[in-house]
Amino acid sequence: MSSLLTAHHVACLTFYEAATILWPRHNRRVRKRQSGHYSMAVRGSFYMACGLCVSSGLLCMVLVVLWNWRWRGGFAWDGTEAQFNWHPVLMTGGMLVLYGLAAVLFRVPWGWSQDKKAWKLVHAGLMLAALLLAVVGLHAAFHVHSTLNIPSMYSLHSWVGMCAVLTFAWQWFLGLVSFLMPCSAPVLGHAMLGFHVWTGQTVLMLTLAACISGINEQLFFALDGVQASAYSSLPAEALFGNTLGILILVFSTVVFGILSKANWRRPAANTNEEATPILLREEAS
């Protein structure tokens, strides 16, 4: 019996050594992920993608502000169309740019050596700020529609946008209950983590669809060929709006690329600690 066990151990050891020889790069990646250390090349590629993400997001904000300032009459809060111009600015800034940046926050290698509970609180705070901006943006649109007797919630853009905001609000509430509150059970955090990530990606896709359809809808309304040049003739405003839409696509693609890169995910050193609510851990300490 002992000779059989010895032969089995030798066979296992031989297989492990062969695997180490055949796949040395895989074993090095596993050890690096477990220790939380990466090469300068990996960090450099991440920070390049992160820089593109931040710069394209800020450029989206600049363009959407310039569009509404230059061609749509500026900004106000008086129930006129100038108040409606806050809607695309706040929705783009909250639901797209701030949400996307908050989503990639945990991918920053510099924060992997930091206390994750602080990063979770920052992540939740940024998401709450994005949600509040979206709520104000919705109020700006609905208030103008009510004042000017314009129908609401009839277009595909409005349906997709409302789905994005409601899904976002539900996701933020579930995240608060599952990961931050002391009443949350660790098993709930384990069960909700995958759903939380999937819902976040769904919100980004819905927001992307709402932004693109909203830009297209606004250009069709404004460039009707009667009060302004027809959209089909591609006047300056049409070129500017289409450029904004392409830039939004670039930003969203970079965000999805960062989130899908397995090597850029924060290593989970302690699974139980990851699922334990933050406020409960603080009370225990």
C-alpha positions, 0 to 999 in steps of 0.5 A: 500500500505504501509503495502505491502511495509513493508511486502516486506522489511521484507521479503527481510531482512529475506532472507538476514539474512538467506543467511548470516547465511547459507553462512557466509564464502561466505559473508566473502570472498566477504567482504575481496575481496572488501576490498583487505584483505586476511588471512595469509593462503591465502597469504601463499598459493599464495606465495608458488605457486609464489615461485614454479613459479619463481624457476621452471622458473629459472630452465628452463633457467638454463637447456636450457643454459646447454643443448646448452652449453654442447651438442650443442656446446656453443654460438656465433654470427657468422652465425654458429650452435652456433648462432642458440643455442641462439634461444631456450635460448631467446625464452624460456627466453622471450616467456615463463619465462618472459612472464609467470612471467609478467602475474602473476604480478597483483596477488601479494597481496603486490601490491594491496595496491600500485598504479595500474598504476605503476604496469601496466607500469611494466607489459607492460615493462616486456612484451615488454622485452619478445617480444624483446627477442623473436624477437632477438631469431627469428633473430638468427634462421632465420639468421643461416638458411639463411647462411647455406641454411637450409629451414625455416618455414616448420615444425609444431614447426615453425608455432606454434612458429610464431603464438605465437610471432605474437599473442603476438605482436598484444596483446601488441600493443592492450594493449598499445592502450587500457590501456596506451595511452591518446587517448584511450577511457575508453569504449575501455578499458572495451571492451578490458579487457576480450579479452586482458586476453584471448589473453594472455592465448592463447599466453602461450598455443602457447608458451608451444606447441612451446617449447615442439615441438622445444625440440622434433624436435631438439632431433630428428635432433641431435640424428639421430643414425648416427652422435650420438646415436639414440633418441630411446636409450635415451642417456644422452642428450635425458634424459636432453632434456626430463627433460627440457620439463617436467620442462617447463610443470610444470612452465606453469601449475603453471602459469595457476593455479595462473591465474585461481585462483579467490581468487588471483585476484587483487580486482577492487575497481574502475571500471572506473579507471581501464579502464581509460588510465594511461597517460590520468589520469596523465594529468588529475591530 
